[in-house]
Amino acid sequence: MSEEKKLTVNAGPGADRMRQKAEEEMKIARNMKKIKHKIAVMSGKGGVGKSTVSVNLAMALAMKGKSVGILDMDIHGPNVPKMLGIEDQRLEAVEGGIGPVIVDPGIKVISMAFLLENPDTPVIWRGPLKLSAMKQFLGDVVWGDLDYLIIDLPPGTGDEHMNVAQLLPESDGAIIVTTPQEVALLDSRKSVKFAETLKMPVIGIVENMSGLICPHCGKKIDLFKSGGGEKAAKEMGIKFLGKIPLEPKIVEDSDAGIPFVAENPDSTSAKAFNDIAENVLKIVEG
């Protein structure tokens, strides 16, 4: 068989797919180069307040003068827009790609929720469709120049996490969110091991719902225990970023679409969020 004939045979659908994949990866790399720091927020299980931490961490960084974006990568349960009061917004085409929704004080947000006609509509997608959406969020959205992109991943250790690690090999790493309960701590340890397997640095652990602040007397009640996240971080040789106590106002503000840390800057929990943001800045920026 001649060399020309060999080339003709090899240049089939497989080669086209490889070429398309390479082009997509280059496009993502160019777009992400404008963002200084990329941080994934993960949790081993649902219900630990991962999205609450993502939103308030992003807001705390923005309040410190950083330009910030939030990528809601939870395809099946996108809650970030609800927590920011922008769930009725829709994405628009702009020069160069897709324009993110912008919320005060200038935080850029992308979420699957902006693409749903009805918030009650479930997203019933298999892996390839989710990967395609993730590539568009990273490569086609006009994020512009940002100091930080906070990526809110779904709970667990699945496709989305592996895709982010592969598509963003230069990310600063992951923040693991847990509660003090033994079950949550067990799953958070799995998240740490999972990140290490993917060669994704672990920035640190956040212990959420670390005691309840009584709305009547202001005293702290260890509703779900306290200190487990700090202990796990120490045992695994990982930075402990801080504890966030549970306050009823956090739930109220999240449901009302108000970032808690901006609305209640003098509260115990807001101060905890700000301390965590400071720790992240020290670790990431040195």
C-alpha positions, 0 to 999 in steps of 0.5 A: 500500500502506498504512503498516500493510500495509508494517509487516506485510510487513517484520515477517518472519523477517528482522526476528525474526533481527535482534531476536534478534541485538540481544538476544544482543549486549545480553546479552553486553555486560551480562555482560562489563561485570562483567569489567574486562579481556578478553585474547585469546591467539592464535597463527598456527599450532598447536604453539607452546604457546598454551594453555600460555601462556594457562593459566600467564598466568592462574595467574600473574595469580591468584597476584598477587591478580587474579580470573581466568577462562579461556575455552577458545574452541578448540571443536575442540581444547579442552585447557585443562581437561586442563592444569588437571586438571579434564577430568572436570568437567561444567557445571551450571545455576546461578541466572542461567545456566551455572556455570563450573568453578572451580579453585584459587586460584579461577580460573573455567573454561569449555570445550567439553571440559566438554560432551563425554561422551567426550574422544575425541569430535570436535566436527564443527561448522560456523561457525553452531554455533560462533558459537552456542556462543561467544555462550553462553559469553560471555552465559550463563555466570555469570562474575561480577566478574572482573579478567581473562578470558583467552580461549584462541583456536584457532590460525590466523585464522578464524571464532572470532577474527572472532567474538570481535572482533565480540562483544567490541569493547571487549576490551583486545586480543590476545597473540600467541604464537610460537616463534623458528622462521622458520615460526612467526614468519611466521605470527605476523606474519599474526596481528598483521596479522589483529588490526589488520584487525579493529581489535583492539589487539595487547598484545604478542608472547610468544616461547615455547620460547625455548631449552631448559633442560637438566635435567642441567646447567641450561644453555640450548640454543637448540633452536629458535633464540632472539630471533626473536619479540623481533626481529619485535616490534621490526620491527612496532612492537609490545611484546615481553612476554618469552621463555619457555624450554622446560623438560621439567617444563612438558610433564610438569606440563601432561600431569598437569594441574598449572599449571607456574608454581604448582608450580615458582615458582623455575624459570627458566620460571616467572619468565619467566611472572611477568615476562610477567604483570607486563608485561601488567599494566603495559600493560593497567592503565597 
